[in-house]
Amino acid sequence: MSKKNKAKKWIIIIFSGMLIGFINGFFGGGGGMISVPLLEKVLKIDNKKSHATAMAVIFPLSIVSAIIYGLNTQIDWLNLLYVTIGVSLGGILGAFLLNKLNNKVIRIIFVLVMLSAGIRMLF
């Protein structure tokens, strides 16, 4: 790969990261919905690796966003405690299923979740 192509790839990666960070920071989540398609289509990472990489990208981003929201007293700490239990159990189940399901099923589930989120936002 030439130096020009490497530089172009890094610019795309950094811009993609900025977009994911903005979406996650501005909306308090949703960076994964943007990062998975970017990782698949732009960076040509396969389906399962895109989902796993998106989770790894969102983790530190979510911590930084939570700190900023927390410093601005925007967190409902009691509900956070209860939701964390469900999120932890759901995360374990989701990670387990990601390893077990084939790429086609994962893509269908992802599309259905994105469509339902988009339709819900419209109404």
KEBADREN-34754 format. One line per field, with one value per atom (N, C-alpha, C, O, CB): residue number from 1; residue in three letters; atom name; x, y, z. Coordinates in pm, 1 decimal. Each point is the difference from the previous one (the first is absolute). Glycine has a CB too. Example, Ala and Ser with C-alpha at 12.3 -4.5 7.8 and 13.67 -1.06 7.14 Angstrom:
n c(1,1,1,1,1,2,2,2,2,2)
res c(ALA,ALA,ALA,ALA,ALA,SER,SER,SER,SER,SER)
atom c(N,CA,C,O,CB,N,CA,C,O,CB)
east c(1319.0,-89.0,90.0,103.6,-292.8,154.2,82.0,-77.0,50.9,67.5)
north c(-569.0,119.0,120.0,-1.9,-115.4,222.3,119.0,109.0,110.8,-173.6)
up c(780.0,0.0,0.0,66.5,58.1,-196.6,6.0,73.0,16.9,-231.4)
This chain:
n c(1,1,1,1,1,2,2,2,2,2,3,3,3,3,3,4,4,4,4,4,5,5,5,5,5,6,6,6,6,6,7,7,7,7,7,8,8,8,8,8,9,9,9,9,9,10,10,10,10,10,11,11,11,11,11,12,12,12,12,12,13,13,13,13,13,14,14,14,14,14,15,15,15,15,15,16,16,16,16,16,17,17,17,17,17,18,18,18,18,18,19,19,19,19,19,20,20,20,20,20,21,21,21,21,21,22,22,22,22,22,23,23,23,23,23,24,24,24,24,24,25,25,25,25,25,26,26,26,26,26,27,27,27,27,27,28,28,28,28,28,29,29,29,29,29,30,30,30,30,30,31,31,31,31,31,32,32,32,32,32,33,33,33,33,33,34,34,34,34,34,35,35,35,35,35,36,36,36,36,36,37,37,37,37,37,38,38,38,38,38,39,39,39,39,39,40,40,40,40,40,41,41,41,41,41,42,42,42,42,42,43,43,43,43,43,44,44,44,44,44,45,45,45,45,45,46,46,46,46,46,47,47,47,47,47,48,48,48,48,48,49,49,49,49,49,50,50,50,50,50,51,51,51,51,51,52,52,52,52,52,53,53,53,53,53,54,54,54,54,54,55,55,55,55,55,56,56,56,56,56,57,57,57,57,57,58,58,58,58,58,59,59,59,59,59,60,60,60,60,60,61,61,61,61,61,62,62,62,62,62,63,63,63,63,63,64,64,64,64,64,65,65,65,65,65,66,66,66,66,66,67,67,67,67,67,68,68,68,68,68,69,69,69,69,69,70,70,70,70,70,71,71,71,71,71,72,72,72,72,72,73,73,73,73,73,74,74,74,74,74,75,75,75,75,75,76,76,76,76,76,77,77,77,77,77,78,78,78,78,78,79,79,79,79,79,80,80,80,80,80,81,81,81,81,81,82,82,82,82,82,83,83,83,83,83,84,84,84,84,84,85,85,85,85,85,86,86,86,86,86,87,87,87,87,87,88,88,88,88,88,89,89,89,89,89,90,90,90,90,90,91,91,91,91,91,92,92,92,92,92,93,93,93,93,93,94,94,94,94,94,95,95,95,95,95,96,96,96,96,96,97,97,97,97,97,98,98,98,98,98,99,99,99,99,99,100,100,100,100,100,101,101,101,101,101,102,102,102,102,102,103,103,103,103,103,104,104,104,104,104,105,105,105,105,105,106,106,106,106,106,107,107,107,107,107,108,108,108,108,108,109,109,109,109,109,110,110,110,110,110,111,111,111,111,111,112,112,112,112,112,113,113,113,113,113,114,114,114,114,114,115,115,115,115,115,116,116,116,116,116,117,117,117,117,117,118,118,118,118,118,119,119,119,119,119,120,120,120,120,120,121,121,121,121,121,122,122,122,122,122,123,123,123,123,123)
res c(MET,MET,MET,MET,MET,SER,SER,SER,SER,SER,LYS,LYS,LYS,LYS,LYS,LYS,LYS,LYS,LYS,LYS,ASN,ASN,ASN,ASN,ASN,LYS,LYS,LYS,LYS,LYS,ALA,ALA,ALA,ALA,ALA,LYS,LYS,LYS,LYS,LYS,LYS,LYS,LYS,LYS,LYS,TRP,TRP,TRP,TRP,TRP,ILE,ILE,ILE,ILE,ILE,ILE,ILE,ILE,ILE,ILE,ILE,ILE,ILE,ILE,ILE,ILE,ILE,ILE,ILE,ILE,PHE,PHE,PHE,PHE,PHE,SER,SER,SER,SER,SER,GLY,GLY,GLY,GLY,GLY,MET,MET,MET,MET,MET,LEU,LEU,LEU,LEU,LEU,ILE,ILE,ILE,ILE,ILE,GLY,GLY,GLY,GLY,GLY,PHE,PHE,PHE,PHE,PHE,ILE,ILE,ILE,ILE,ILE,ASN,ASN,ASN,ASN,ASN,GLY,GLY,GLY,GLY,GLY,PHE,PHE,PHE,PHE,PHE,PHE,PHE,PHE,PHE,PHE,GLY,GLY,GLY,GLY,GLY,GLY,GLY,GLY,GLY,GLY,GLY,GLY,GLY,GLY,GLY,GLY,GLY,GLY,GLY,GLY,GLY,GLY,GLY,GLY,GLY,MET,MET,MET,MET,MET,ILE,ILE,ILE,ILE,ILE,SER,SER,SER,SER,SER,VAL,VAL,VAL,VAL,VAL,PRO,PRO,PRO,PRO,PRO,LEU,LEU,LEU,LEU,LEU,LEU,LEU,LEU,LEU,LEU,GLU,GLU,GLU,GLU,GLU,LYS,LYS,LYS,LYS,LYS,VAL,VAL,VAL,VAL,VAL,LEU,LEU,LEU,LEU,LEU,LYS,LYS,LYS,LYS,LYS,ILE,ILE,ILE,ILE,ILE,ASP,ASP,ASP,ASP,ASP,ASN,ASN,ASN,ASN,ASN,LYS,LYS,LYS,LYS,LYS,LYS,LYS,LYS,LYS,LYS,SER,SER,SER,SER,SER,HIS,HIS,HIS,HIS,HIS,ALA,ALA,ALA,ALA,ALA,THR,THR,THR,THR,THR,ALA,ALA,ALA,ALA,ALA,MET,MET,MET,MET,MET,ALA,ALA,ALA,ALA,ALA,VAL,VAL,VAL,VAL,VAL,ILE,ILE,ILE,ILE,ILE,PHE,PHE,PHE,PHE,PHE,PRO,PRO,PRO,PRO,PRO,LEU,LEU,LEU,LEU,LEU,SER,SER,SER,SER,SER,ILE,ILE,ILE,ILE,ILE,VAL,VAL,VAL,VAL,VAL,SER,SER,SER,SER,SER,ALA,ALA,ALA,ALA,ALA,ILE,ILE,ILE,ILE,ILE,ILE,ILE,ILE,ILE,ILE,TYR,TYR,TYR,TYR,TYR,GLY,GLY,GLY,GLY,GLY,LEU,LEU,LEU,LEU,LEU,ASN,ASN,ASN,ASN,ASN,THR,THR,THR,THR,THR,GLN,GLN,GLN,GLN,GLN,ILE,ILE,ILE,ILE,ILE,ASP,ASP,ASP,ASP,ASP,TRP,TRP,TRP,TRP,TRP,LEU,LEU,LEU,LEU,LEU,ASN,ASN,ASN,ASN,ASN,LEU,LEU,LEU,LEU,LEU,LEU,LEU,LEU,LEU,LEU,TYR,TYR,TYR,TYR,TYR,VAL,VAL,VAL,VAL,VAL,THR,THR,THR,THR,THR,ILE,ILE,ILE,ILE,ILE,GLY,GLY,GLY,GLY,GLY,VAL,VAL,VAL,VAL,VAL,SER,SER,SER,SER,SER,LEU,LEU,LEU,LEU,LEU,GLY,GLY,GLY,GLY,GLY,GLY,GLY,GLY,GLY,GLY,ILE,ILE,ILE,ILE,ILE,LEU,LEU,LEU,LEU,LEU,GLY,GLY,GLY,GLY,GLY,ALA,ALA,ALA,ALA,ALA,PHE,PHE,PHE,PHE,PHE,LEU,LEU,LEU,LEU,LEU,LEU,LEU,LEU,LEU,LEU,ASN,ASN,ASN,ASN,ASN,LYS,LYS,LYS,LYS,LYS,LEU,LEU,LEU,LEU,LEU,ASN,ASN,ASN,ASN,ASN,ASN,ASN,ASN,ASN,ASN,LYS,LYS,LYS,LYS,LYS,VAL,VAL,VAL,VAL,VAL,ILE,ILE,ILE,ILE,ILE,ARG,ARG,ARG,ARG,ARG,ILE,ILE,ILE,ILE,ILE,ILE,ILE,ILE,ILE,ILE,PHE,PHE,PHE,PHE,PHE,VAL,VAL,VAL,VAL,VAL,LEU,LEU,LEU,LEU,LEU,VAL,VAL,VAL,VAL,VAL,MET,MET,MET,MET,MET,LEU,LEU,LEU,LEU,LEU,SER,SER,SER,SER,SER,ALA,ALA,ALA,ALA,ALA,GLY,GLY,GLY,GLY,GLY,ILE,ILE,ILE,ILE,ILE,ARG,ARG,ARG,ARG,ARG,MET,MET,MET,MET,MET,LEU,LEU,LEU,LEU,LEU,PHE,PHE,PHE,PHE,PHE)
atom c(N,CA,C,O,CB,N,CA,C,O,CB,N,CA,C,O,CB,N,CA,C,O,CB,N,CA,C,O,CB,N,CA,C,O,CB,N,CA,C,O,CB,N,CA,C,O,CB,N,CA,C,O,CB,N,CA,C,O,CB,N,CA,C,O,CB,N,CA,C,O,CB,N,CA,C,O,CB,N,CA,C,O,CB,N,CA,C,O,CB,N,CA,C,O,CB,N,CA,C,O,CB,N,CA,C,O,CB,N,CA,C,O,CB,N,CA,C,O,CB,N,CA,C,O,CB,N,CA,C,O,CB,N,CA,C,O,CB,N,CA,C,O,CB,N,CA,C,O,CB,N,CA,C,O,CB,N,CA,C,O,CB,N,CA,C,O,CB,N,CA,C,O,CB,N,CA,C,O,CB,N,CA,C,O,CB,N,CA,C,O,CB,N,CA,C,O,CB,N,CA,C,O,CB,N,CA,C,O,CB,N,CA,C,O,CB,N,CA,C,O,CB,N,CA,C,O,CB,N,CA,C,O,CB,N,CA,C,O,CB,N,CA,C,O,CB,N,CA,C,O,CB,N,CA,C,O,CB,N,CA,C,O,CB,N,CA,C,O,CB,N,CA,C,O,CB,N,CA,C,O,CB,N,CA,C,O,CB,N,CA,C,O,CB,N,CA,C,O,CB,N,CA,C,O,CB,N,CA,C,O,CB,N,CA,C,O,CB,N,CA,C,O,CB,N,CA,C,O,CB,N,CA,C,O,CB,N,CA,C,O,CB,N,CA,C,O,CB,N,CA,C,O,CB,N,CA,C,O,CB,N,CA,C,O,CB,N,CA,C,O,CB,N,CA,C,O,CB,N,CA,C,O,CB,N,CA,C,O,CB,N,CA,C,O,CB,N,CA,C,O,CB,N,CA,C,O,CB,N,CA,C,O,CB,N,CA,C,O,CB,N,CA,C,O,CB,N,CA,C,O,CB,N,CA,C,O,CB,N,CA,C,O,CB,N,CA,C,O,CB,N,CA,C,O,CB,N,CA,C,O,CB,N,CA,C,O,CB,N,CA,C,O,CB,N,CA,C,O,CB,N,CA,C,O,CB,N,CA,C,O,CB,N,CA,C,O,CB,N,CA,C,O,CB,N,CA,C,O,CB,N,CA,C,O,CB,N,CA,C,O,CB,N,CA,C,O,CB,N,CA,C,O,CB,N,CA,C,O,CB,N,CA,C,O,CB,N,CA,C,O,CB,N,CA,C,O,CB,N,CA,C,O,CB,N,CA,C,O,CB,N,CA,C,O,CB,N,CA,C,O,CB,N,CA,C,O,CB,N,CA,C,O,CB,N,CA,C,O,CB,N,CA,C,O,CB,N,CA,C,O,CB,N,CA,C,O,CB,N,CA,C,O,CB,N,CA,C,O,CB,N,CA,C,O,CB,N,CA,C,O,CB,N,CA,C,O,CB,N,CA,C,O,CB,N,CA,C,O,CB,N,CA,C,O,CB,N,CA,C,O,CB,N,CA,C,O,CB,N,CA,C,O,CB,N,CA,C,O,CB,N,CA,C,O,CB,N,CA,C,O,CB,N,CA,C,O,CB,N,CA,C,O,CB,N,CA,C,O,CB,N,CA,C,O,CB,N,CA,C,O,CB,N,CA,C,O,CB)
east c(85.3,-85.3,89.7,94.8,-281.5,156.7,82.0,-21.9,-98.1,89.1,102.3,-11.7,-126.4,-64.6,313.7,-284.8,-120.2,-125.0,-90.0,206.0,-121.8,-115.4,-7.0,-108.7,122.0,102.6,2.4,-49.7,-78.1,269.7,-145.6,-43.0,-150.3,-69.0,295.5,-277.0,-143.7,-79.6,-103.9,152.8,0.1,-68.9,-4.3,-103.1,176.8,38.8,3.7,-93.7,-64.5,300.3,-244.0,-92.5,-144.1,-80.0,241.8,-193.9,-134.9,-29.1,-109.1,122.0,84.1,-18.0,-21.7,-89.9,234.0,-63.4,-12.2,-132.1,-67.3,317.5,-289.1,-127.6,-116.2,-94.7,195.0,-92.8,-104.3,-10.0,-109.7,148.4,76.4,2.3,-61.6,-72.6,276.3,-175.1,-58.3,-151.5,-72.1,283.3,-259.7,-144.2,-65.7,-103.5,140.2,22.7,-52.4,0.0,-98.3,181.6,26.0,9.9,-103.6,-61.7,303.6,-261.9,-100.3,-139.6,-74.4,217.7,-178.8,-133.3,-20.4,-104.0,106.1,96.5,-11.9,-5.4,-80.4,202.9,-39.0,2.4,-124.0,-52.5,298.3,-292.4,-114.1,-130.6,-83.0,204.1,-138.7,-124.9,8.4,-100.9,52.0,166.3,15.9,0.1,-21.7,-88.1,132.9,4.0,-24.5,-21.8,-57.7,82.9,-27.7,124.2,-9.8,-198.1,324.5,122.7,18.1,58.5,40.8,-149.8,10.2,-79.1,39.8,-7.6,-145.0,-82.9,71.4,-27.4,-179.3,297.1,76.8,129.8,42.4,-142.8,163.1,132.2,-3.6,91.7,-25.9,-168.0,-4.7,-3.2,81.9,-201.8,28.3,3.9,130.2,49.7,-296.9,302.5,126.8,112.1,78.4,-153.2,81.7,104.2,-15.4,98.9,-86.8,-135.2,-24.4,24.2,74.4,-240.6,103.6,0.8,125.5,56.2,-303.0,289.9,113.3,132.5,90.4,-231.0,152.5,127.2,6.9,103.5,-86.6,-127.0,-4.6,29.9,68.6,0.1,-121.0,14.4,-122.4,-111.7,249.8,-119.5,-113.9,-102.5,27.9,123.2,-268.3,-116.9,25.2,-19.3,-120.1,181.5,19.2,108.5,-15.6,-57.4,182.6,107.2,-45.6,44.0,124.8,-256.2,-52.0,-80.9,15.4,-20.5,-79.7,-80.7,88.4,-18.1,-174.6,288.1,89.3,87.1,21.0,-19.4,48.9,82.9,-82.1,49.2,96.0,-269.5,-87.4,-18.4,0.2,-119.0,102.8,-13.9,126.6,-6.3,-152.3,272.4,127.4,18.6,59.9,39.6,-150.0,8.6,-93.3,37.3,21.5,-178.5,-101.8,33.2,-37.9,-130.7,237.8,30.0,72.2,-52.8,64.3,107.6,66.5,-76.9,-0.2,220.0,-284.5,-79.6,-114.8,-29.3,90.2,-125.1,-110.4,48.5,-68.4,-52.1,238.0,55.2,24.8,-36.5,143.1,-44.9,27.1,-130.9,-12.7,225.5,-309.4,-129.5,-68.1,-55.8,32.5,27.1,-63.0,65.9,-68.3,10.3,189.4,69.8,-46.6,-26.7,226.8,-209.6,-44.5,-143.3,-30.3,184.2,-242.7,-138.3,-5.7,-75.8,-5.0,161.1,2.3,47.9,-55.3,95.7,61.4,50.1,-104.3,0.2,230.7,-318.7,-107.3,-129.1,-107.1,211.4,-94.7,-112.4,-118.2,-114.6,186.6,-43.7,-104.3,-30.6,-64.9,135.0,-25.0,-19.3,-96.1,14.4,217.1,-328.5,-91.3,64.9,-15.2,-194.1,280.9,84.6,-77.8,49.0,105.7,-274.0,-76.5,-43.1,16.4,-96.5,25.4,-39.1,120.9,-9.2,-190.6,312.7,122.6,35.5,39.6,41.5,-95.2,31.0,-84.3,52.6,8.6,-191.7,-89.7,22.4,1.4,-168.1,183.9,19.2,132.1,9.3,-144.5,236.3,130.5,-9.9,71.2,37.4,-195.2,-19.4,-51.7,54.0,-101.2,-56.1,-56.7,96.0,9.9,-233.0,293.8,95.8,112.4,43.9,-98.7,100.4,107.7,-44.9,72.0,19.0,-210.4,-51.4,-25.4,33.7,-137.5,45.0,-25.3,129.0,7.4,-219.4,313.4,129.0,67.5,59.0,-35.4,-32.8,57.5,-72.7,63.7,0.8,-196.4,-78.5,29.9,17.4,-197.5,185.9,28.1,137.3,14.5,-162.7,248.7,135.3,4.8,66.7,29.5,-166.4,-5.4,-65.8,51.2,-62.6,-102.5,-71.1,79.1,-6.4,-208.4,289.5,80.3,97.7,23.9,-45.6,77.5,94.4,-69.0,61.8,86.8,-275.9,-69.8,-76.4,-11.9,-6.9,-32.9,-82.8,85.2,112.0,-294.4,128.0,74.6,-21.4,-90.6,69.4,104.8,-1.0,-133.6,-41.4,282.4,-308.0,-127.7,-104.7,-71.6,126.1,-63.4,-96.3,34.0,-89.5,55.1,162.1,41.8,-39.6,-51.8,243.2,-166.8,-35.3,-150.9,-42.6,241.5,-279.8,-146.3,-45.5,-82.9,58.8,77.3,-36.4,39.1,-77.8,106.8,90.2,48.6,-89.3,-35.5,270.4,-270.9,-86.8,-136.4,-53.6,173.9,-177.0,-130.1,4.6,-92.2,40.3,159.1,14.4,13.0,-62.9,173.1,-28.3,16.6,-130.6,-34.8,275.1,-312.4,-128.8,-101.3,-68.7,112.8,-51.7,-97.2,37.8,-87.7,41.0,175.1,43.3,-32.4,-45.2,228.9,-160.8,-30.7,-148.2,-40.3,240.9,-281.7,-146.3,-50.1,-85.4,63.4,75.9,-40.7,34.5,-78.3,112.0,81.4,41.2,-90.3,-21.7,256.7,-286.8,-90.8,-131.3,-58.8,161.3,-147.7,-127.8,20.7,-96.8,-14.1)
north c(-117.5,117.5,123.6,8.6,-132.3,218.2,120.4,92.5,-12.9,-5.9,112.8,96.0,82.8,32.3,-23.3,25.2,80.2,-77.5,55.8,62.6,-246.6,-82.9,-21.4,0.6,-114.7,95.3,-15.6,127.0,-5.9,-155.6,275.8,127.8,17.9,44.2,55.8,-134.2,11.5,-90.9,40.0,16.5,-179.4,-94.4,53.5,-9.4,-181.8,248.0,53.9,118.4,15.4,-92.5,160.9,114.4,-50.3,52.8,88.5,-243.1,-57.5,-59.9,18.4,-66.2,-23.7,-61.5,107.8,-12.4,-183.2,299.4,107.4,74.0,27.8,-2.8,7.6,67.5,-87.4,49.0,74.6,-253.5,-93.7,-1.8,1.2,-141.4,137.4,3.0,127.2,-3.8,-137.4,254.0,127.3,-2.3,48.0,72.2,-175.2,-8.3,-90.1,35.5,1.5,-152.1,-92.2,67.1,-8.6,-188.9,263.9,69.1,109.4,14.8,-65.8,128.2,106.7,-57.1,47.8,91.6,-241.7,-60.6,-52.2,24.6,-87.3,-9.0,-57.8,108.9,-8.7,-195.1,304.4,107.3,87.7,39.5,-42.6,33.5,89.3,-65.3,61.6,48.9,-237.3,-68.9,-87.2,-56.2,59.3,-15.3,-84.4,-147.3,-83.5,259.2,-209.0,-138.2,-1.8,104.8,-190.8,-29.4,-11.8,-6.2,-16.7,136.6,-106.4,-8.0,-133.9,-7.8,169.0,-267.5,-133.9,-13.6,-72.2,-17.5,159.7,-5.8,64.4,-33.4,38.6,86.0,63.8,-76.3,-16.4,239.3,-269.4,-61.6,-133.8,-30.1,144.8,-194.9,-130.5,16.4,-61.3,-35.1,177.0,17.6,63.3,-37.4,59.3,73.2,60.5,-103.8,-5.2,224.4,-300.3,-102.3,-101.5,-43.4,73.5,-67.4,-98.0,57.9,-56.9,-53.4,223.0,53.2,80.6,-13.5,19.2,76.9,88.0,-70.5,7.0,189.3,-263.9,-63.7,-146.2,-64.5,221.7,-210.1,-137.5,-105.9,-98.6,189.8,-69.7,-98.5,-90.7,48.7,111.7,-290.9,-91.2,25.4,68.0,-238.8,114.8,27.8,-20.5,92.7,-159.2,-51.4,-28.5,87.9,50.7,-285.9,253.6,85.7,144.9,72.5,-227.9,199.1,136.4,22.5,102.7,-95.6,-101.2,12.5,-2.0,81.0,-192.2,18.2,-9.1,125.0,51.7,-302.8,299.5,120.8,121.1,86.7,-184.4,104.3,111.4,3.8,107.3,-122.7,-101.5,-4.0,50.3,73.6,-266.6,153.2,45.2,150.3,66.5,-292.9,279.5,144.8,76.0,103.9,-148.1,-6.6,68.8,0.3,93.2,-158.5,-35.9,-9.1,123.4,65.4,-311.3,280.0,119.6,128.0,93.8,-209.6,119.2,116.2,20.8,113.0,-149.1,-72.1,8.6,42.8,74.2,-251.4,130.2,41.3,151.0,68.5,-295.9,278.4,144.3,78.8,98.3,-143.2,2.5,69.0,-4.6,100.3,-157.9,-57.9,-13.7,92.2,58.9,-297.0,251.0,91.2,143.6,73.0,-226.8,193.2,137.3,21.7,101.6,-95.3,-102.2,12.4,-0.5,76.6,-190.0,26.8,-8.1,129.2,43.4,-287.0,305.2,127.2,110.5,95.7,-165.1,54.7,97.5,-44.2,53.1,13.4,-162.8,-55.7,-39.1,33.8,105.8,-209.8,-42.1,-148.9,-55.4,238.6,-248.0,-144.9,-29.4,54.5,-97.2,-42.7,-48.2,-124.3,-110.1,202.9,-76.0,-104.0,-123.2,-111.9,291.0,-161.0,-115.6,-87.7,-121.9,255.4,-71.6,-78.0,-60.1,-108.3,255.0,-77.2,-53.8,-134.0,-94.1,328.2,-242.1,-123.2,-116.1,-107.6,242.4,-112.8,-106.2,-34.9,-117.6,193.4,24.2,-24.7,-73.2,-81.6,287.5,-177.1,-64.0,-151.0,-73.3,279.2,-252.5,-144.3,-60.6,-99.4,130.5,28.7,-49.7,12.6,-90.8,151.8,50.1,21.7,-103.0,-51.0,296.5,-275.4,-98.5,-138.2,-68.3,200.3,-172.8,-130.4,-3.3,-97.7,67.7,135.8,7.6,2.9,-60.4,180.6,-51.1,5.7,-135.4,-35.5,268.2,-308.0,-135.0,-87.8,-71.8,96.9,-19.8,-79.0,41.6,-85.0,58.7,157.4,48.9,-42.3,-41.1,234.1,-183.5,-41.2,-149.6,-43.5,228.8,-262.9,-144.4,-30.7,-81.1,42.4,103.9,-25.5,47.1,-63.0,84.4,88.9,49.1,-107.4,-15.1,250.3,-309.0,-106.6,-123.1,-76.1,159.0,-102.8,-121.3,15.5,-96.4,38.3,177.3,20.3,26.9,50.1,38.7,-122.7,28.0,145.7,67.9,-310.9,288.5,140.5,46.0,113.4,-136.2,-62.8,38.1,29.5,99.8,-240.7,55.3,19.1,127.6,77.0,-327.6,273.0,121.1,124.4,96.1,-221.6,123.2,114.3,25.0,115.2,-163.6,-56.3,14.9,59.8,90.9,-287.3,146.3,53.8,147.4,81.7,-310.3,262.5,138.1,92.1,109.2,-193.5,40.1,80.5,19.5,110.8,-196.8,-18.2,11.5,97.2,79.2,-314.0,228.1,92.0,143.9,90.6,-272.8,203.4,135.8,52.7,116.3,-167.0,-34.0,42.0,36.0,101.8,-249.5,63.2,28.5,127.5,77.6,-323.6,268.4,123.6,121.8,102.4,-229.2,115.8,109.9,29.6,116.3,-176.4,-43.0,19.0,61.0,88.6,-284.4,147.5,54.1,147.5,78.7,-304.1,262.8,140.7,89.4,116.4,-191.3,20.9,78.0,32.0,106.0,-213.7,15.3,18.5,23.8,17.8,-161.7)
up c(0.0,0.0,0.0,78.1,44.8,-210.1,-11.3,118.8,73.2,-322.3,267.1,109.8,-14.4,99.7,-80.1,-141.0,-24.4,41.0,62.8,-252.6,154.6,37.4,150.7,57.8,-279.7,286.0,145.4,68.4,95.0,-115.0,-29.1,57.6,-17.7,91.9,-139.3,-70.6,-26.5,92.8,52.5,-292.1,259.8,88.2,142.9,66.5,-212.8,194.6,136.2,15.1,103.7,-81.4,-124.7,4.7,9.4,77.2,-212.2,56.1,3.5,137.4,54.1,-301.3,303.4,131.8,106.7,83.1,-153.4,68.1,99.8,-16.6,99.2,-94.3,-128.4,-22.9,45.6,61.5,-255.4,163.6,43.6,151.7,55.9,-260.5,270.9,146.4,55.2,99.3,-103.9,-59.1,44.2,-15.4,87.5,-151.8,-45.6,-23.4,104.8,56.3,-303.6,273.1,101.0,136.9,73.7,-206.7,166.8,128.6,13.1,105.6,-100.8,-110.9,4.3,21.7,85.6,-236.8,73.6,12.4,141.8,61.1,-305.8,296.9,133.7,107.5,92.9,-173.2,68.5,98.4,-5.0,104.0,-119.2,-104.2,-17.0,41.8,66.8,-252.2,145.0,29.5,124.6,42.4,-284.5,300.9,118.4,-34.6,87.8,46.4,-256.2,-47.7,-148.9,-60.9,282.9,-280.3,-142.2,-87.2,-121.5,165.6,17.4,-77.7,-68.1,-108.0,263.8,-92.9,-58.5,-128.3,-91.5,318.6,-233.6,-121.3,-118.6,-115.2,257.8,-114.2,-105.7,-24.2,-114.4,174.1,47.4,-14.6,-72.8,-76.3,284.6,-187.1,-67.7,-152.1,-68.4,267.0,-254.3,-145.8,-50.1,-106.2,112.5,68.8,-41.1,-2.7,-94.8,191.8,5.9,5.7,-113.2,-59.0,307.4,-278.0,-106.1,-138.5,-79.9,227.4,-175.2,-136.4,-32.8,-108.7,120.2,81.1,-28.0,24.2,-83.3,144.6,51.9,34.4,-41.2,16.9,172.0,-243.4,-52.3,106.1,-26.9,-193.1,340.8,107.8,-3.1,-17.4,161.4,-127.5,-9.7,111.5,98.7,-204.6,86.8,83.2,149.3,78.6,-271.3,232.2,142.8,60.5,111.1,-151.0,-32.6,50.0,9.2,89.2,-188.3,8.5,5.7,127.0,66.2,-316.2,283.7,121.7,124.8,90.9,-208.6,121.4,116.1,10.8,109.7,-130.0,-92.5,0.8,41.2,72.1,-251.4,134.2,38.4,151.4,60.4,-281.9,282.5,146.1,67.8,98.4,-118.8,-32.5,57.9,-19.4,84.5,-128.3,-66.0,-25.8,92.9,54.4,-294.8,258.7,78.7,149.4,70.9,-242.8,219.9,143.0,54.7,89.9,-118.4,-22.5,56.5,-30.8,79.8,-103.5,-91.3,-37.2,97.9,39.1,-279.1,278.9,95.5,138.5,70.4,-199.6,167.2,129.4,1.3,95.6,-66.6,-134.6,-7.5,1.1,73.1,-201.6,48.5,-3.2,135.9,44.4,-286.5,309.2,132.3,101.8,83.7,-136.8,46.5,91.7,-22.7,95.5,-91.6,-128.7,-31.2,47.1,62.6,-261.8,168.9,46.8,152.4,59.6,-268.7,272.8,146.0,63.9,101.1,-120.6,-38.1,52.2,-11.0,77.4,-140.3,-33.4,-19.1,67.9,-29.5,-186.9,306.7,76.9,-88.6,29.6,163.4,-300.0,-92.0,9.7,-88.7,-61.6,255.7,12.7,114.4,109.4,-200.5,66.0,102.7,60.9,-53.0,-66.8,229.5,57.1,45.8,-14.7,84.3,-14.6,46.4,-117.8,3.8,194.0,-301.5,-116.9,-70.6,-57.8,31.5,30.6,-58.8,64.5,-68.8,20.8,177.7,72.0,-52.4,-28.5,231.7,-215.7,-45.6,-146.4,-36.4,203.9,-250.3,-142.9,-25.1,-91.6,38.3,133.8,-16.1,14.0,-68.6,156.4,-0.6,16.3,-130.9,-48.5,296.0,-303.3,-125.6,-116.4,-82.5,166.7,-91.8,-107.9,6.6,-103.1,103.5,118.0,15.9,-46.2,-72.8,265.5,-150.0,-42.0,-150.8,-66.9,293.6,-279.1,-144.2,-80.6,-107.0,155.4,1.4,-68.4,-8.0,-102.1,179.6,31.0,0.8,-101.3,-77.1,320.1,-243.0,-94.7,-144.4,-87.4,261.3,-198.0,-135.1,-49.4,-115.1,160.4,40.2,-38.7,-29.0,-93.9,233.3,-59.2,-21.7,-134.9,-77.2,327.3,-278.5,-125.3,-122.0,-105.6,230.1,-111.4,-111.9,-46.5,-119.8,206.1,7.8,-34.9,-58.5,-74.5,255.3,-147.7,-42.5,-131.7,-75.6,314.7,-267.5,-119.0,-123.4,10.3,135.3,-262.4,-122.2,-43.8,48.3,-117.1,-21.9,-41.1,-57.0,23.8,-68.4,-29.4,-60.6,107.4,-8.7,-192.5,301.5,109.2,77.3,35.0,-16.6,8.1,70.8,-78.3,56.8,45.7,-233.1,-84.8,1.8,8.2,-154.6,138.9,1.5,132.9,1.8,-158.7,267.0,131.5,9.6,49.2,54.3,-149.9,5.1,-82.9,44.3,-11.6,-152.5,-86.3,65.6,-2.4,-201.8,262.1,65.4,118.4,19.8,-91.1,148.9,113.8,-49.6,54.7,81.2,-240.1,-53.7,-58.4,20.3,-69.3,-23.2,-57.9,109.2,-8.4,-190.6,300.3,106.5,74.6,38.0,-13.9,-2.8,66.5,-86.2,51.2,65.2,-246.1,-90.8,-8.5,1.3,-129.4,119.4,-4.9,130.5,-0.1,-157.2,266.7,131.6,10.4,53.2,51.4,-154.5,6.1,-84.5,33.5,4.7,-146.4,-85.0,71.3,-21.3,-179.6,285.3,67.9,147.0,73.9,-241.8)
